[in-house]
């Protein structure tokens, strides 16, 4: 089953629709009309179950070596739930996620600001 189509994302007060562009047995992908923003969700099954949601973004920026020219640069961030095949219910995994998300968002995302600044 796929997420609602379209998905939307808001970055710096700009909301962008992400219609579904691909769907497979264990993966769906949503992308902006210009192809610069992509949201994907996937599931991998084996000795452990991995569930991932990933966001990729690209933009044009001045080339560091030729500032008068632009190059396409990109970044990604993603969340992976790495679960044993048995032992954690969805509710228990959700409780772990809520605690983790709360820690990351505390004090105006202070932990993430420090991480992006190179602290660990």
Secondary structure, DSSP 4 states (H G I P E B T S, - for coil): -PPPSSEEEEETTEEEEEEEEEE-SSEEEEE-TTSSEEEEEEEEESSEEEEEEEEEEEEEEE-SS-TTSEEEEEEEEEEEEEEESSS--HHHHHHHHHHHHHHHHHHHHHHHHHHHTT--
